[in-house]
Amino acid sequence: MLVQVRYCQQQKYVKLEEVDGRFEFMQFHEKVIERFCLPPDAKVVYKDATGTEVDDVIFSDLISQGTVVLTVFSNKEQSENSDSSFSSNASTSTILLDEGPRKKTRVEGTVDAASAKKLIEGVLGTNSGGEEVLQEYHTTQTLTDATRRKMVNIIVAHMIDCHGHLPTKAVREQYALEVVTLFPSLKDPYSKKGYEHFYDAASSTGYISWRLKMIQRKTRRGSAPPRGPNSQRPINVDMQLDGDACQEAISLLNRTSDTSLIFQKMRETFQHRQKLINDPDKSLDILSIFPRFLDTKGLVNQDFTLLFDDEISTRLLQKWDPIFRYQIIKEAKQLTSTVELRQLVQSAESPPGSDLDEAATFDQDMASLLLLLHLLPPPPGGPKYQKISASDAVERLVVFHKSCCSLEEHLQNQQSQQPYLLAVGRQKRKVDSFYVAIDKRLIPCQASSSLGAFDELFKAHFVFNVSYDAALVNFYTFLQTTVYNIDMGKMKESPRVRDLRAKILNQEILLTSK
């Protein structure tokens, strides 16, 4: 990606490389400093044509929009050309580079050792974990790896508080120097400055640099647009309880057997529940805190509707049969024929009560969903995942369990922690009840049909903040964007997902126009 940058009367291109699918703001910042021969500690501000500041949070998403050109002005030009507009057919982004006031820094090597020692000692001394660091060094005259990591975390947190998420090289060097000044035995006698293992300006490496980059990655992930079920979303629900009132409602939920009261109190505690679900330290306990999910049908539907709205909540049931089922069967017939595929096609095309091998096939709705899985098979496995076939992935989506067998035994033997649908009955085409299985617990489905039960399985991912199974990500992404229309244009989609959507929706347009 080429980013066009203007500084004063100069205009140059800065070349960026993608890192894990994103563009690194820090990489861009350092290249700008280099291209325009600015001092390493120069304070710069990046703005678009409207004068809006561009920071590390939105930088990657902004320049990834290759169809947008941001017009550049200097400060004076900006005020004179406030009516400038955006252009929509270009492949580069232009960002205003405006130099702000520069902070004077000490000349390298002239830092007062006493003041350096005092600063870091003060930072550590006011932190409970920092006191342990000081005590360990005082006792042993060195630091273990674990204590050194703790120290780096503390001083980087202080650095961010004082200098923001993008401290200059001079600031990083200052902190690195102060560390080895306070802890002389940590200084490297064979390196030029003695603190390069904490921060090396030439290569942007070292413990301080690595910690900063880790925090920047986490910040970007947290502020990125929604990309799946485990993304935080705005909550606009009235009559929400908090504090003692919320805790009283939770206590009442665990005692009452009044179904209408359960639904009311679950609704009133929805916002609190979402906070817990989005807290990594507490999300695993959500079914223990709100056990009514395990014995009251319909609570998953209610939470999903509160998270979105009634229209989105009903889209699968309204769209599947009239729009998607027929087209999916048609596309599946173009796949290489196998015994399993032929059985699924036959089942998907056969109405209830048809004379089929009931032990081998699901009903028409579930069969059509499984055909979609064959059209969108598991993506190629990465280094941590083994490539599996669509047939193997089926049991990550739905598992049939004979009603005469123990549910508890099934849960104990099941390895998957991801949500899947457990269909319980005498035969696959005659399922008596459905459950969403998650973390070896069963949430009873309100729906008695396979399509309605699957609808609740999909919703459970959002309600409980659970990412899609890696083998089913294309399958679920298609449903999320194309059927439920959630995060269209924001969700990362594979070419296969986009291609199938184009085929199905264009065929539907042709059919309805006849």
C-alpha positions, 0 to 999 in steps of 0.5 A: 500500500502506498500512502501519500503524505504531505508535509509543508511544501513536500509531498511523498509516498510512504510504502507500507506492508500489511502485518496480519492483515492490518497496516501498522500505525507505528511502522507508518509513523517511523517511515514518515519521520525517516522520509521527511528527515524529521527528528526522532522525537518530533511531535506529529499529528495526522489529519484528514481533509476535514481536519479530523485527527487520524490515530492508531485506532482507525489508521489501518481501517482508513487506508484500507479503503482504497476507493477513498482519497483524503485531500491534503492541506496545510493549516493555512490551506485547510482554513481556506478550503473547507469546502473540499470534497472527497474523491471516490476512484483512487487507490491511495490515501493522502493524509495531512502531516502537521508538525506540532510543538517539539519538546526539547530533550536532553542530549544523549549521554547527558541524562542525570543519573540521580534523577533517572533513578528517582523516576523509575524508583518512584514509579515502582514504589507507588505500585504494589507489584513494583515494591516486589521488584525493588525488594527482589533486587535489593535482596538478590542484586538481580531480577528473575525473568518473571519479575523483569516482565512485571517491571516492564509491564509497570513502567510501560503502563506509566509511559503510556499514561504520560506519553500516550500509546505512541511514545517517541524513540527518545522517550523509550530510550529514556526509560530504558536508560533509567532502568539500568541506572536504577538496576546496574546489574541489568546493564549489558557491558558488551553493548554500546549503550548498555540498555539495548535489550530494553530498547534498541532505537536502531531496530525498534526491539527490546522488552519495552518495544515488544510490550508496547506493540502487544498493547497496541495490538490489543487496543486495535482488536478492542476498537475494531469494527464488529467482525463476529459474535464475540465483538462488543456491541452498543446496548440500548435497552431500557429498565436495566438494573444495576448495583444492589437492585441487580444483585437482588434480581439475580438472587430472585432468579435463582429462587423463583419458578414463575416463568414470566418473572424469570423472563422479566428479571433476565431482561432487566439484568441483560446489560449487567450480563453483557458486561460479564460476558465481555469480561474474559475473567468472568465470561466462563461463569455466566451459566453459573451466575444465570443458571435459568438458561439451563432450564427455561426455554426462550431466554437465548432468543430474548437476549439476542433480540435485546442485542439486535431487534425483532426484525434481525431475530426472525430473519432466518425463519422468514428467509430460509425456505422462500429464498435460500433452501431451493438455491442451496439445493440447486448449487449442491447438485453441482458438487462432486456426487457422494453417497452422503451428498445424495442422501442430503439432497434427497432429504432436503427435497422431500417433505415431512413424512416421506418414505426415506431411510429415517435412521440415516438422514435429517429432515429437509431443513437440517439437510439443507443447512448441511448442504450449505456446509458442503458448499462452504467447507472448512477453510485450509488448516493453519499450523494449529489446525488440521484440515478436515472435510465437510463431512467431518465438520458436520458433527461440530454443527449437529449431533444426533443422540438416541433418546434411550441413551444418557445425556450426561454420558454424552456430555462427559465423552464430548470433547468440543467446547464450542456450541453445537446442536444436540438432537435427541430422538428415536430417529434423525427425521423424528427428533423429539427435542433439541439442545444447544450444548456449550461447555458441557452444559445443555440449554433447551431449545424453545423451537421444536423444528430443526430450523428453529433450533439451529436459529437458537444455536446461531444466536447462542454465539452472540448471546454468550460471546463465543467465536465460531468453530474454526472449521465452521467459520465460512458457514457461519459467516455466510449466515451472519452476513447474508441471511441475518444481515449482521455486520455486512461490509464489516465482517471479513469474508472469504471469496467463497462466501462472497461467490456463493452469495452472489450466485444465490441472490442473483438467481433469486433476482432472476426468478422473482423478475420472471 
